[in-house]
Amino acid sequence: MNFSDFSLSKALLKGIGDKGFTSPSPIQEEALGPILEGQDLVGQAQTGTGKTAAFGLPLLEKTSKKKQVQGLVLCPTRELSIQVARELEDLGKYKKGVRVLAVYGGAPIGKQIQALREGAQIIVGTPGRVMDHLRRGTLNFSALKMVVLDEADEMFDMGFREDMKTILDQTPKKRQTCFFSATLGQEIREFSKLYQKNPHWVKIQKKDLTVEGIDQYYLEMEAKMKTEVLSRLLDLEDPRLAMVFCNTKRQVDRLTRDLTRRGYHADGLHGDLKQTQRDNVMNKFRQGTVEVLVATDVAARGLDVGAVDMVVNYDLPQDQEAYVHRIGRTGRAGKTGQAFSFVVGRDIYHLEEIMAYTKAHIEGRDLPTLKEVEAGIQERTLRELGRVLKDNQLDQEIQSLAPLLKREDPSRVAAALLVLYGQKNQETHHQALDRVDYGKPFRSTSRRKKSGKTPHERTSGAPKLWINRGRLDGINPKVVLAALHSEAGIPKNQVGNILIKEGHTLVDLPPRLLKESVKKLNGKKIRGQRVRVDLFKGKN
């Protein structure tokens, strides 16, 4: 089946083509028809299965140029709101006059109000910020045609039930309603009875996640170390072809530039490139004139390259299935491949989720030192020299070296050639890392746990965020992270240890974020309960 088999406009088909989609994924194949026909729908599908396009394409198709809000997508987090909005913008970029706007907590509401006044037809947002706009009267749903709850189970887990109910109650009764969720629990079934009419149910089974023939590793580091560690890995492992995945187009461009400056034959692939540019890059990669392909997930979708020796997750993927999709680029046709994932700070918890989801063993590796890289290059050089000695007569070369060998010890001449060859093959200009090459080796948070002290114990004297709700109130780390992110705009990687007691919760935050977090979070609702928030400076 092709996308052209559905009743989609030429503008949307062109947007689909630009994104490199070749044929519908299972959730798209099952859901596109019913949604385009106007049916309510409940779709069970994991993140990374293409569900955004499954509801996004019909939503864009049904949206007119009228400067009224015609579509609403509710998402559990700021990141997902931004991601979904960007995906809709990409799919609908040739549909002129239709604007998508993301609204979420932690961003200036004034700019969002101004954008709403200027006119947006599709709103993608978190329940808390959508509620804010409804209270202020800056959102009008009188012309709304379609509502989507994306990752509905996550929103229930994070305590957004009442917010979602309030929002849906303010939408027109004659609307189309679609729910997408990884699980179909009782709450979703109850919501379906309340807000949907004879919904079409779609259930997509999990794919087989077994990826054989791939050695999987992770390396923990600081963000600023990533490019240097990548260049060391490339020299140490010496792959014929390597794919490096980044999460943003900007990072692809930056990393491609940095690798090229270090002497690698690298090129980038992302959604902003024209099809002719993509084809040119891929042809070079297949032919081996480009040895390192730096790409986003969207750009790499549907590519068929059979000889990739190594995959690197320079940025951890945003969902677990994307991890499987990425590393599956190597280890094909019975060959063994390698996959390396770079982990920074709280990424380690996301990696643990990936390991649980894929049931794969991902082995931790120490960061490679300069000495190890140099030794690896030298060992490889000796192997190559052995091959040359075996496969070639070398009479002419021996003759040209004869005058030098009369003056110098042959073993010194060979050693000097080895040095020159090593220098020639180390045009990548590695930079020393203080915490890897000198002094104490780099040790990550997860490895420090082996010292016998928990992260909480190591920071027990530092000021913390105190919240007057705890385990007995249904509070869990996921809920706290979501509230800090949506209400206070704090990135998840800035949040430290979360200690949940029976009646209160303590959160480690950087000192510069504490006072502002108290101000923004105090009086807000977490899991439907209004909270009191303060600074805590004592022992726990």
C-alpha positions in Angstrom: 0.0 0.0 0.0 1.2 3.6 -0.8 0.2 6.9 0.7 -1.3 7.8 -2.7 -4.0 5.1 -2.0 -5.5 7.4 0.5 -7.6 10.6 -0.2 -4.7 12.9 0.5 -4.0 16.2 -1.3 -1.0 16.6 -3.6 0.5 19.1 -1.1 0.5 16.5 1.7 1.9 13.8 -0.6 4.7 16.1 -1.5 5.4 16.7 2.2 5.4 13.0 2.8 7.9 12.5 0.0 10.2 15.1 1.4 10.4 13.3 4.7 11.5 10.1 2.9 8.4 8.1 3.8 8.0 5.3 1.2 5.0 3.3 2.4 2.6 3.6 5.5 3.6 2.0 8.8 1.1 -0.5 10.3 -0.6 2.2 12.5 -0.8 4.6 9.5 -2.2 1.9 7.3 -4.9 1.0 9.8 -5.8 4.5 11.1 -5.5 6.8 8.1 -8.7 5.6 6.3 -11.1 5.7 9.3 -9.8 9.1 10.5 -10.0 10.6 7.0 -13.6 9.3 6.8 -14.4 11.2 10.0 -14.6 8.3 12.5 -13.5 8.6 16.1 -10.6 6.3 16.8 -8.6 4.7 19.6 -5.2 3.6 18.5 -2.8 1.4 20.6 0.7 1.9 19.4 4.1 2.5 20.8 6.1 5.7 20.4 8.2 5.5 17.2 5.6 3.6 15.1 4.5 6.6 13.0 1.4 7.5 14.9 2.0 11.3 14.6 1.5 11.0 10.8 -1.4 8.7 11.4 -3.4 11.4 13.0 -1.5 14.4 11.6 -2.1 13.8 7.9 -6.0 13.6 8.3 -5.8 16.6 10.7 -3.9 18.7 8.1 -6.2 17.5 5.3 -9.3 18.6 7.2 -7.9 22.0 8.2 -8.7 25.1 6.1 -7.0 28.5 5.8 -9.6 30.1 8.0 -7.8 31.8 10.9 -9.6 29.8 13.5 -8.4 26.9 15.8 -9.6 23.8 14.0 -7.4 21.1 15.5 -6.1 20.4 19.0 -3.4 17.8 20.0 -2.8 17.3 23.7 0.6 15.9 24.7 2.0 14.9 28.1 5.3 16.9 27.8 6.9 20.0 26.4 9.3 17.9 24.3 6.6 15.8 22.7 4.5 18.9 22.0 7.5 20.5 20.2 8.2 17.2 18.4 4.6 16.7 17.2 4.3 20.4 16.1 7.5 20.1 14.0 6.3 16.9 12.4 3.0 18.5 11.5 4.8 21.5 10.1 7.1 19.3 8.0 4.2 17.2 6.7 2.1 20.3 5.9 4.8 22.6 4.6 3.3 22.7 1.1 -0.3 23.3 2.4 -0.2 27.1 2.3 -2.0 29.2 4.9 -2.1 26.5 7.6 -0.1 27.3 10.8 0.8 24.9 13.6 1.5 26.4 17.1 3.0 24.6 20.1 1.9 25.9 23.5 3.6 24.5 26.7 4.7 25.6 30.2 8.1 27.0 30.9 7.9 29.3 27.8 6.8 33.0 27.9 3.0 32.9 27.7 3.0 36.4 26.1 4.6 35.2 22.9 2.1 32.4 22.7 -0.8 34.8 23.2 0.6 37.0 20.4 0.9 34.0 18.1 -2.7 33.0 18.8 -3.9 36.5 18.0 -2.0 36.3 14.7 -3.9 33.1 13.9 -3.1 29.4 14.2 -5.3 26.6 12.9 -3.7 23.7 14.8 -2.7 23.9 18.4 -0.3 21.3 20.0 0.2 21.6 23.7 0.4 20.3 27.2 -2.9 20.2 29.2 -1.6 22.7 31.8 -0.7 25.4 29.3 -3.9 24.8 27.2 -5.9 25.3 30.4 -4.0 28.6 31.1 -5.0 29.9 27.7 -8.6 28.8 28.2 -8.8 30.7 31.5 -7.3 33.8 29.9 -9.7 33.6 27.0 -6.9 33.5 24.5 -8.0 30.1 23.0 -11.4 29.7 21.2 -12.6 26.3 20.3 -15.9 27.3 18.6 -14.5 26.2 15.2 -12.7 23.1 16.4 -13.1 20.0 14.2 -10.8 17.5 15.7 -9.1 16.6 19.1 -6.3 14.2 19.5 -4.9 12.9 22.9 -1.4 11.7 22.1 0.2 9.3 24.6 -3.0 9.4 26.6 -1.9 6.8 29.1 1.1 9.0 30.0 -1.2 12.0 30.6 -3.3 9.9 33.0 -0.2 8.7 34.8 1.0 12.3 35.2 -2.2 13.4 36.8 -3.7 15.4 33.9 -7.1 13.6 34.0 -9.1 16.5 35.3 -7.3 19.0 33.0 -8.1 16.8 30.0 -11.7 16.5 31.1 -12.1 20.3 31.5 -10.5 20.9 28.1 -12.7 18.3 26.3 -15.8 19.7 28.0 -15.1 23.0 26.4 -14.8 21.7 22.8 -17.8 21.4 20.4 -19.9 18.2 20.7 -19.8 17.8 16.9 -16.1 17.1 16.7 -13.9 14.1 15.8 -11.9 12.6 18.7 -8.9 10.4 18.5 -6.9 8.8 21.4 -3.5 7.3 20.9 -1.9 5.3 23.7 0.8 2.6 24.3 -1.7 0.8 26.7 -5.5 0.7 26.8 -6.2 0.9 30.5 -9.6 1.5 32.3 -9.2 5.3 32.3 -8.9 5.5 28.5 -11.9 3.2 28.0 -13.9 5.4 30.4 -12.8 8.5 28.5 -13.7 6.8 25.2 -17.3 6.2 26.5 -17.6 9.8 27.6 -16.1 11.6 24.6 -16.3 9.4 21.6 -19.0 8.0 19.3 -18.6 4.4 18.1 -14.8 4.7 17.9 -12.8 2.5 15.5 -10.2 0.5 17.6 -6.8 -0.1 16.2 -4.2 -2.2 18.0 -0.7 -2.6 16.6 1.4 -5.4 18.1 5.0 -4.7 19.2 7.6 -5.6 16.7 10.1 -8.3 17.3 12.9 -6.4 19.1 15.6 -9.0 18.8 18.6 -7.7 17.0 21.2 -10.4 16.6 24.8 -10.0 15.6 25.3 -6.6 17.1 27.6 -5.9 20.0 26.0 -3.0 22.0 28.0 -0.6 24.2 27.4 2.6 26.1 29.9 5.3 27.1 29.1 7.9 29.8 30.7 11.3 29.4 30.1 15.1 29.7 28.4 16.7 26.7 31.5 18.7 25.7 33.4 15.4 25.3 31.2 13.9 22.7 33.0 14.9 19.5 36.4 14.0 20.8 35.2 10.6 22.1 33.5 10.0 18.7 36.7 10.7 16.8 38.7 8.4 19.1 36.1 5.6 18.6 36.3 6.0 14.8 40.1 5.7 14.9 40.1 2.9 17.4 37.5 0.7 15.7 38.3 1.8 12.2 34.9 1.0 10.6 34.7 1.0 6.8 31.3 2.7 7.0 29.8 4.3 10.1 26.4 5.9 10.8 26.2 8.5 13.5 22.7 9.6 14.7 21.8 13.0 16.1 18.4 14.2 17.3 18.4 17.6 15.5 19.3 19.0 12.1 21.5 21.7 13.7 23.5 19.0 15.5 23.9 17.0 12.3 25.3 20.1 10.5 27.6 21.0 13.4 29.0 17.5 13.9 29.5 17.0 10.2 31.5 20.2 10.0 33.6 19.3 13.1 34.4 15.8 11.8 35.4 17.1 8.4 37.8 19.6 10.1 39.3 16.7 11.9 40.1 14.9 8.7 37.2 12.4 8.3 35.3 11.9 5.1 31.9 12.8 6.6 28.6 14.1 5.3 25.2 14.9 6.8 21.7 13.8 6.0 18.6 15.6 7.4 15.1 16.7 6.4 16.1 20.1 5.1 18.1 18.6 2.2 16.4 18.3 -1.2 15.9 14.9 -2.6 18.7 15.3 -5.1 21.1 16.3 -2.3 20.1 13.3 -0.2 20.6 11.0 -3.2 24.1 12.5 -3.8 25.1 11.9 -0.2 23.8 8.4 -0.1 25.6 7.5 -3.4 28.9 8.7 -1.9 28.2 6.7 1.3 27.5 3.5 -0.6 30.6 4.0 -2.7 32.7 4.6 0.3 33.9 8.1 -0.6 31.9 9.2 2.5 32.9 7.0 5.4 30.9 8.6 8.2 27.2 9.5 7.6 25.8 11.8 10.2 21.9 11.7 10.1 18.7 12.4 11.9 16.1 9.6 12.3 13.7 11.1 9.8 16.4 11.4 7.1 17.7 7.9 7.7 14.2 6.2 7.5 13.9 3.8 4.6 17.6 3.8 3.7 19.1 0.6 2.6 22.8 0.3 3.2 24.1 -3.2 3.8 27.7 -2.7 4.8 27.6 -0.4 7.8 30.1 -1.7 10.4 29.3 0.7 13.2 26.4 2.8 14.5 26.8 5.6 17.1 24.0 7.2 19.0 25.7 10.5 19.4 22.4 11.6 21.0 20.2 8.9 22.6 17.0 8.5 20.6 13.8 9.9 22.0 12.0 6.6 22.1 13.0 3.0 22.5 11.8 1.7 19.0 14.0 4.3 17.4 17.0 2.7 19.1 16.2 -0.6 17.6 15.7 1.0 14.2 19.0 2.8 14.4 21.2 0.0 15.5 19.6 -2.3 13.0 21.5 -0.5 10.3 24.6 -2.6 11.2 25.1 -6.3 11.7 23.3 -7.2 8.5 23.7 -10.2 6.1 25.2 -12.4 8.8 27.9 -9.9 9.7 28.7 -8.7 13.2 28.2 -5.0 13.8 28.8 -2.6 16.7 26.5 0.0 18.2 27.7 2.7 20.7 25.5 5.0 22.7 26.7 8.2 24.2 25.2 8.9 27.7 25.3 12.3 29.4 23.9 12.8 33.0 20.3 11.6 33.3 20.5 9.9 29.9 21.5 6.8 31.9 17.9 6.4 33.2 16.6 6.6 29.6 19.2 4.0 28.6 17.9 1.7 31.4 14.4 2.1 29.9 15.8 1.1 26.4 17.5 -1.9 27.9 14.3 -3.0 29.7 12.3 -2.5 26.5 14.6 -4.2 24.1 15.7 -6.9 26.7 19.2 -6.3 25.3 22.5 -6.3 27.2 24.3 -3.0 26.6 27.7 -3.1 28.1 29.4 -0.1 29.7 32.8 0.8 28.3 35.5 3.2 29.6 36.2 6.3 27.5 39.2 5.6 25.1 42.4 7.3 26.1 44.8 8.9 23.6 47.3 6.1 24.5 44.8 3.4 23.5 44.0 5.2 20.3 47.7 5.5 19.4 48.3 1.9 20.3 45.3 0.8 18.2 46.5 2.8 15.1 50.0 1.3 15.5 48.6 -2.3 15.8 46.5 -1.7 12.7 49.5 -0.3 10.8 51.6 -3.4 11.6 48.8 -5.6 10.3 48.6 -3.6 7.1 52.4 -3.7 6.8 52.3 -7.5 7.2 49.7 -7.8 4.4 51.9 -5.6 2.1 55.0 -7.7 2.8 53.1 -10.8 2.0 51.3 -9.6 -1.2 54.0 -7.5 -2.9 57.6 -8.1 -4.3 58.8 -4.6 -3.2 62.0 -4.7 -5.3 61.7 -1.1 -6.4 61.0 0.1 -2.9 64.0 -1.9 -1.5 66.2 -0.3 -4.1 65.1 3.3 -3.2 65.7 2.6 0.4 69.2 1.1 -0.1 71.2 4.3 0.5 69.3 5.0 3.7 69.8 1.4 5.0 73.6 1.7 4.5 73.7 4.7 6.9 71.0 3.6 9.4 70.0 0.5 11.4 67.1 -1.2 9.4 65.0 -1.5 12.5 65.3 2.3 13.1 64.3 2.9 9.5 61.2 0.7 9.9 60.3 2.3 13.2 60.6 5.8 11.6 58.3 4.7 8.7 55.9 3.4 11.3 55.9 6.9 13.0 55.4 8.7 9.7 52.6 6.3 8.7 50.9 6.8 12.1 51.2 10.6 11.8 49.7 10.4 8.3 46.8 8.4 9.5 46.2 10.6 12.5 45.3 13.8 10.7 42.3 14.0 13.0 44.0 16.2 15.6 42.8 14.6 18.7 42.5 16.8 21.8 43.5 15.7 25.3 40.7 15.3 27.8 41.8 16.2 31.3 39.3 13.8 33.0 40.3 10.9 30.7 43.9 11.2 29.8 45.3 12.8 32.9 44.7 12.6 36.6 41.6 10.7 37.8 39.6 8.9 35.0 36.1 10.0 34.2 33.5 8.3 36.4 29.8 8.7 35.8 27.0 9.1 38.2 25.9 5.5 37.7 29.4 4.2 38.4 29.8 6.3 41.5 26.9 4.4 43.0 29.3 1.5 43.5 31.1 3.6 46.2 28.4 2.6 48.6 26.8 6.1 48.7 23.6 6.8 46.9 23.2 10.1 44.9 20.8 11.2 47.7 23.4 10.6 50.4 26.1 12.5 48.5 23.9 15.6 48.3 22.0 15.4 51.6 23.4 18.7 52.9 22.5 20.8 49.8 19.4 22.9 49.6 16.5 21.1 47.9 13.0 21.7 46.6 10.4 20.6 49.1 6.9 19.6 48.0 4.1 18.9 50.5 2.9 15.8 48.6 4.4 12.3 48.7 3.9 8.6 48.1 0.5 8.5 49.9 -0.7 11.2 47.5 0.2 9.1 44.4 3.4 11.1 43.7 6.1 9.3 41.7 9.3 10.5 40.0 7.7 10.7 36.6 4.9 13.0 37.9 7.5 15.3 39.6 9.6 15.5 36.5 6.6 16.3 34.4 5.5 19.1 36.8 8.9 20.7 37.0 9.2 20.6 33.2 5.7 21.8 32.3 5.2 24.4 35.1 8.7 25.6 35.8 10.3 24.9 32.4 13.2 22.9 33.9 14.9 20.4 31.5 14.8 16.9 32.7 18.6 16.7 32.6 18.8 19.5 35.2 16.8 17.5 37.8 18.9 15.5 40.3 17.8 12.9 42.8 14.1 12.8 43.7 13.3 11.5 47.2 9.7 10.6 47.7 8.6 10.1 51.4 5.1 9.2 52.5 3.9 12.8 53.0 6.4 15.0 51.1 9.0 15.0 48.3 12.5 16.4 48.1 14.2 17.3 44.7 17.8 18.1 44.0 18.1 21.0 41.6 21.0 23.3 40.7 21.0 26.3 43.2 20.4 28.8 40.4 17.0 27.1 39.6 15.7 26.6 43.2 14.0 30.0 43.9 12.5 30.3 40.5 11.1 26.8 40.7 9.5 27.5 44.1 7.9 30.6 42.6 6.6 28.9 39.5 5.5 25.6 41.1 3.9 26.8 44.4 0.1 26.6 44.2 0.1 24.5 41.0 -1.6 21.1 40.7 0.4 17.9 40.6 -1.7 14.8 39.9 -4.8 16.9 40.4 -3.8 18.1 43.8 -2.7 21.7 44.6 0.8 21.7 46.2 2.8 23.9 48.5 6.4 24.2 47.5 9.4 25.7 49.5 13.1 25.4 50.0 14.4 22.7 52.3 17.9 23.3 53.8 18.1 20.7 56.6 19.0 17.0 56.8 16.4 14.6 55.3 
